[in-house]
Amino acid sequence: MNIADICLDLYFRKVLGMSSLLPPPSAYKILSATGHLFRNFRDYSCGYEPGALFMAYQNLKDAGLLDSCQIKEVIKEYLRFETRFVMENIWLRRQHRQHVMQSFNQSDINNFKKMVCRENCVIVTAHFSGLMEIVELSRLTGCPATLIAANTMTQPWSCATPVQRSMIMLYRSWMNHQPLIFSDEENMMEKSYNVLLSKKSMIVAADVPGYKGVQVPMFGKSLWVPAGPAIMAWKCNVPILVAIPWASAFDKPYRIFLRKIPASNDMNAVMAKIFEYIETVVRLNPAGWNGWLYLHRMVAQ
């Protein structure tokens, strides 16, 4: 790790470790002054390639949502959301149930519980700072869902970035109580089918790079996206529940954008509808979306 990453790692472990003892919104106060620090614009990678913030700037610019000055502020706000994500991972590791519940709008918790406990489904979410809290919320509301996740635990600790270390520690703590299927596992889809056929739900983030399943429109571009959520829903005859946590600011409670999509054998149409909803939420507050760091990797050439 470079000097900036070493400082960020210490900040995540020591400073956030102390701040996370507080409940929200008090825990978020430190993020205003410090949540955007210790990232080098040229070299910072988060968990992707170095220069991820530069690519986020370019992707925001290409989307045409903001001018140059606004983009710089949005990236700074994004980093506060990223720091919030790491802090909330600490809550999940320590199983601070009340902290998790208080980070959401109560009426949205009630609506989410009604929808996930009514019938099993494929819960589709996206890479916003509340992603892992949505997974935990499904468990706390009595309807746990199995998460499909990228296996950051294959990354050697000495090579892992501070954000990746946060994920490694979270997944290690989840092994005892949160069902996980890693995307590099053999027979991943078959394991997912078995979960759904046992009348339990799956949860997966759809906005991931590196998959050429189907092409969908987003921000005026054509993106390659995985078709897995649509395939699982169709094969197992269960609906898709789009459940995306977003916040109007880094220190505000999460709202949960909820929409249901019936299973269909038209994979393109289903995934296009999912990404229409993801774009809708991103537009509510562009700073909350991690996808700006890798959107260029999803664009169909």
C-alpha positions as CSV (number, residue, x, y, z in Angstrom):
1,M,0.0,0.0,0.0
2,N,1.1,3.6,-0.7
3,I,1.2,6.2,2.1
4,A,-2.3,7.5,1.3
5,D,-3.7,3.9,1.6
6,I,-1.8,3.3,4.9
7,C,-3.3,6.5,6.3
8,L,-6.8,5.5,5.0
9,D,-6.5,2.0,6.5
10,L,-5.6,3.5,9.9
11,Y,-8.5,6.0,9.6
12,F,-10.9,3.2,8.8
13,R,-9.7,0.9,11.6
14,K,-9.1,3.4,14.4
15,V,-11.1,6.5,13.8
16,L,-14.2,4.8,12.3
17,G,-13.8,2.0,14.9
18,M,-14.4,4.6,17.6
19,S,-17.0,6.6,15.7
20,S,-19.0,3.5,14.9
21,L,-19.8,3.0,18.6
22,L,-22.2,5.9,18.2
23,P,-25.7,5.4,16.7
24,P,-26.8,7.3,13.6
25,P,-27.0,10.1,12.9
26,S,-24.3,11.0,15.5
27,A,-21.9,8.5,14.0
28,Y,-22.0,10.3,10.7
29,K,-20.9,13.7,12.0
30,I,-17.2,13.0,11.6
31,L,-17.7,12.2,7.9
32,S,-18.3,15.8,7.0
33,A,-14.8,16.9,7.8
34,T,-12.8,13.7,7.3
35,G,-14.8,11.2,5.2
36,H,-13.3,12.4,1.9
37,L,-9.7,12.4,3.0
38,F,-6.7,10.1,2.4
39,R,-7.5,9.4,-1.3
40,N,-5.0,10.4,-4.0
41,F,-7.0,11.4,-7.1
42,R,-4.4,10.0,-9.4
43,D,-3.7,6.6,-7.7
44,Y,-6.7,5.7,-5.6
45,S,-8.3,2.5,-6.7
46,C,-11.0,1.6,-4.0
47,G,-11.1,-2.0,-5.2
48,Y,-10.7,-1.4,-8.9
49,E,-7.7,-0.1,-10.9
50,P,-5.6,2.9,-9.9
51,G,-7.1,6.2,-11.1
52,A,-10.6,5.1,-10.3
53,L,-11.5,8.6,-9.1
54,F,-10.3,10.1,-12.4
55,M,-12.5,7.6,-14.3
56,A,-15.4,8.5,-12.0
57,Y,-14.9,12.1,-13.1
58,Q,-14.9,11.2,-16.8
59,N,-17.9,8.9,-16.4
60,L,-19.9,11.7,-14.6
61,K,-18.8,14.2,-17.3
62,D,-19.9,11.8,-20.1
63,A,-23.3,11.3,-18.4
64,G,-24.0,15.0,-18.7
65,L,-25.7,15.3,-15.4
66,L,-23.4,18.0,-13.9
67,D,-20.8,20.7,-14.8
68,S,-17.1,20.4,-13.8
69,C,-17.4,22.2,-10.5
70,Q,-20.4,20.1,-9.5
71,I,-18.6,16.9,-10.4
72,K,-15.7,17.7,-8.1
73,E,-18.1,18.2,-5.2
74,V,-20.1,15.0,-6.1
75,I,-16.8,13.0,-6.0
76,K,-16.0,14.4,-2.6
77,E,-19.5,13.5,-1.4
78,Y,-19.1,10.1,-2.9
79,L,-16.0,9.5,-0.8
80,R,-18.0,10.4,2.3
81,F,-20.6,7.8,1.3
82,E,-17.8,5.3,0.7
83,T,-16.5,6.0,4.3
84,R,-20.1,5.6,5.6
85,F,-20.1,2.2,3.8
86,V,-17.0,1.1,5.7
87,M,-18.4,2.4,9.0
88,E,-21.6,0.5,8.6
89,N,-19.6,-2.6,7.8
90,I,-18.3,-2.3,11.3
91,W,-21.8,-2.2,12.6
92,L,-22.6,-5.4,10.7
93,R,-19.5,-7.2,12.0
94,R,-20.4,-6.2,15.6
95,Q,-24.1,-7.0,15.0
96,H,-25.3,-3.6,16.1
97,R,-28.9,-4.3,15.3
98,Q,-30.2,-0.9,16.5
99,H,-27.6,1.1,14.6
100,V,-28.6,-0.7,11.3
101,M,-32.3,-0.2,11.9
102,Q,-31.8,3.5,12.7
103,S,-29.9,4.1,9.5
104,F,-33.1,3.5,7.5
105,N,-36.4,5.4,7.2
106,Q,-38.8,3.4,9.4
107,S,-41.7,3.4,6.9
108,D,-39.3,2.0,4.2
109,I,-38.3,-0.8,6.6
110,N,-41.9,-1.7,7.0
111,N,-42.6,-1.7,3.3
112,F,-39.4,-3.7,2.6
113,K,-40.4,-6.3,5.3
114,K,-43.9,-6.7,3.8
115,M,-42.5,-7.3,0.3
116,V,-39.7,-9.7,1.2
117,C,-41.7,-11.7,3.7
118,R,-44.8,-12.1,1.5
119,E,-43.0,-14.4,-1.0
120,N,-39.5,-15.5,-1.9
121,C,-37.9,-13.6,-4.7
122,V,-34.7,-12.5,-6.4
123,I,-33.9,-9.2,-4.6
124,V,-31.9,-7.0,-7.0
125,T,-29.9,-4.1,-5.6
126,A,-27.0,-1.9,-6.7
127,H,-23.7,-0.6,-5.5
128,F,-24.8,2.2,-3.2
129,S,-23.3,2.7,0.3
130,G,-26.3,0.9,1.9
131,L,-25.8,-2.3,-0.1
132,M,-24.6,-4.5,2.7
133,E,-27.1,-3.0,5.1
134,I,-29.9,-4.1,2.8
135,V,-28.6,-7.7,3.1
136,E,-28.6,-7.3,6.9
137,L,-32.0,-5.7,7.0
138,S,-33.5,-8.8,5.2
139,R,-32.1,-10.9,8.1
140,L,-33.2,-8.5,10.8
141,T,-36.8,-8.4,9.5
142,G,-37.0,-12.2,9.7
143,C,-36.6,-13.0,6.0
144,P,-32.9,-13.7,5.4
145,A,-31.7,-13.8,1.8
146,T,-28.6,-15.5,0.4
147,L,-26.1,-13.0,-1.0
148,I,-24.2,-13.5,-4.3
149,A,-21.0,-11.6,-3.8
150,A,-17.5,-11.1,-5.3
151,N,-15.0,-13.1,-3.3
152,T,-12.6,-10.4,-1.9
153,M,-11.3,-13.1,0.5
154,T,-9.1,-14.5,-2.3
155,Q,-7.1,-11.2,-2.2
156,P,-4.0,-11.6,0.0
157,W,-4.4,-9.3,3.0
158,S,-1.1,-7.6,2.3
159,C,-2.3,-6.6,-1.2
160,A,-5.8,-5.7,-0.3
161,T,-6.9,-2.1,-0.4
162,P,-8.5,-0.5,2.8
163,V,-12.0,-1.0,1.3
164,Q,-11.3,-4.6,0.4
165,R,-10.0,-5.2,3.9
166,S,-13.3,-3.9,5.2
167,M,-15.1,-6.5,3.0
168,I,-12.8,-9.3,3.9
169,M,-13.5,-8.7,7.6
170,L,-17.2,-8.5,7.0
171,Y,-17.4,-11.7,5.1
172,R,-15.4,-13.5,7.7
173,S,-17.8,-12.4,10.4
174,W,-20.8,-13.3,8.2
175,M,-19.7,-16.9,7.8
176,N,-21.6,-18.0,10.9
177,H,-24.9,-16.4,10.2
178,Q,-25.3,-14.8,6.7
179,P,-25.7,-17.2,3.8
180,L,-23.2,-16.4,1.0
181,I,-22.5,-17.7,-2.5
182,F,-19.4,-16.3,-4.0
183,S,-19.4,-15.5,-7.7
184,D,-16.3,-17.6,-8.3
185,E,-17.9,-20.8,-6.9
186,E,-18.5,-23.7,-9.2
187,N,-22.2,-24.3,-9.9
188,M,-23.1,-20.8,-8.6
189,M,-26.3,-20.7,-10.6
190,E,-27.4,-24.2,-9.5
191,K,-26.8,-23.3,-5.9
192,S,-28.9,-20.1,-6.4
193,Y,-31.7,-22.2,-8.0
194,N,-31.7,-24.5,-5.0
195,V,-32.1,-21.6,-2.6
196,L,-35.0,-20.2,-4.5
197,L,-36.7,-23.6,-5.0
198,S,-36.5,-24.0,-1.2
199,K,-38.7,-20.9,-0.9
200,K,-36.0,-18.6,0.3
201,S,-34.7,-15.4,-1.4
202,M,-31.5,-14.5,-3.2
203,I,-30.0,-11.0,-3.2
204,V,-27.6,-9.8,-5.9
205,A,-26.2,-6.4,-7.1
206,A,-26.9,-6.1,-10.8
207,D,-24.5,-3.3,-11.6
208,V,-21.2,-5.2,-11.9
209,P,-18.6,-5.0,-14.6
210,G,-17.0,-7.8,-16.5
211,Y,-20.1,-9.8,-17.7
212,K,-21.4,-9.9,-21.2
213,G,-24.9,-11.2,-20.6
214,V,-27.3,-8.7,-22.3
215,Q,-27.0,-5.1,-23.4
216,V,-29.1,-2.5,-21.7
217,P,-29.4,1.3,-22.0
218,M,-28.1,3.6,-19.2
219,F,-27.3,7.3,-19.3
220,G,-27.5,7.2,-23.1
221,K,-25.0,4.4,-23.5
222,S,-25.4,0.7,-24.1
223,L,-24.0,-1.4,-21.3
224,W,-23.0,-5.1,-21.0
225,V,-24.6,-6.5,-17.8
226,P,-25.1,-9.9,-16.3
227,A,-28.4,-11.6,-17.0
228,G,-28.2,-13.8,-13.9
229,P,-31.1,-12.1,-11.9
230,A,-33.5,-12.5,-14.8
231,I,-32.4,-16.1,-15.5
232,M,-32.9,-17.1,-11.8
233,A,-36.3,-15.5,-11.6
234,W,-37.5,-17.2,-14.8
235,K,-36.0,-20.6,-14.0
236,C,-37.5,-20.7,-10.5
237,N,-40.8,-18.8,-11.3
238,V,-40.3,-16.1,-8.7
239,P,-40.6,-12.3,-9.0
240,I,-37.7,-9.8,-8.9
241,L,-37.8,-7.2,-6.2
242,V,-35.7,-4.2,-6.9
243,A,-34.6,-2.8,-3.5
244,I,-32.0,0.0,-3.7
245,P,-31.0,1.9,-0.6
246,W,-30.2,5.6,-1.3
247,A,-29.8,8.7,0.8
248,S,-30.2,12.4,0.0
249,A,-26.9,13.1,1.8
250,F,-24.1,11.1,3.4
251,D,-25.6,11.8,6.9
252,K,-29.3,11.2,6.1
253,P,-31.3,8.0,6.6
254,Y,-31.5,5.5,3.8
255,R,-34.7,5.4,1.8
256,I,-35.4,2.2,-0.1
257,F,-36.5,2.3,-3.7
258,L,-38.8,-0.7,-4.1
259,R,-40.3,-2.0,-7.4
260,K,-41.5,-5.5,-8.4
261,I,-40.8,-7.1,-11.8
262,P,-42.6,-10.3,-12.8
263,A,-40.5,-13.2,-14.1
264,S,-40.2,-13.4,-17.8
265,N,-38.2,-15.3,-20.4
266,D,-37.3,-11.9,-22.1
267,M,-34.0,-11.4,-20.3
268,N,-33.2,-8.2,-22.2
269,A,-36.5,-6.6,-21.2
270,V,-36.1,-7.6,-17.5
271,M,-32.6,-6.4,-17.2
272,A,-33.4,-3.2,-19.1
273,K,-36.2,-2.5,-16.6
274,I,-33.8,-3.2,-13.7
275,F,-31.3,-0.7,-15.0
276,E,-34.0,1.8,-15.8
277,Y,-34.7,1.7,-12.0
278,I,-31.0,1.9,-11.1
279,E,-30.6,5.0,-13.2
280,T,-33.7,6.5,-11.6
281,V,-32.1,6.1,-8.2
282,V,-28.7,7.3,-9.3
283,R,-30.3,10.5,-10.6
284,L,-31.8,11.1,-7.1
285,N,-28.3,11.6,-5.8
286,P,-25.4,10.8,-8.1
287,A,-22.9,11.0,-5.2
288,G,-24.3,7.8,-3.6
289,W,-23.4,5.4,-6.5
290,N,-20.1,3.4,-6.5
291,G,-20.7,2.6,-10.2
292,W,-19.1,5.8,-11.4
293,L,-15.7,4.3,-10.7
294,Y,-16.2,1.4,-13.2
295,L,-19.1,2.4,-15.6
296,H,-16.6,2.7,-18.5
297,R,-15.8,-1.0,-18.1
298,M,-19.5,-1.9,-18.8
299,V,-19.9,0.2,-22.0
300,A,-20.5,-2.0,-25.1
301,Q,-17.9,-1.1,-27.7
